[in-house]
Amino acid sequence: MATHVPWASVQEGQDWLLSCTPNPEAVQHAWEAEQLAAIPAGAHLRVAEVTLVRSLEAIRRLGFNPHGPVLADFHDDASWWLLPAGLTDELDDVPGLTVHPAGWELLCPPVVRSVGGRWWVATPDGSGRLTDPTLLAAAFGPGGYRPEREDAPCPRTP
């Protein structure tokens, strides 16, 4: 069943994304021309890149735990998680995950639609919420993150 996302939340997410770039007008212009626009890692966010399949599995493992925006590209089998700007070494030991440095630019479509095979698997919601790197590391770890209800032992029947 598809989840309905109110237009106001989508617009707030897009406004937040625009606030993360030094030139929102240029980004908006690119989006109006059906082009991807560069959102730099740095002052507002950092970006972790991993294959699309691994990201979809991590999202499944996280379940209803809130996480930040995730961008995906079908053509390149890639995905990008938006993380806090103050990220340190929490994700250094996660195999196959690349954390891009400040200044690196993520080419993004607008929140409201896909462009060139890129789409938001988890959209920015306008709150500024980003993915907790510890939670992300657990989701990509060897055993993977499991909500407590999945870790609980099965009840015994008499």
PyMOL commands that set and color helices and strands:
alter all, ss='L'
color gray80, all
select helices_A, chain A and resi 7-19+24-32+52-62+133-140+148-151
alter helices_A, ss='H'
color red, helices_A
select strands_A, chain A and resi 37-40+45-51+70-73+78-84+98-100+105-108+118-122
alter strands_A, ss='S'
color yellow, strands_A
deselect
rebuild
show_as cartoon
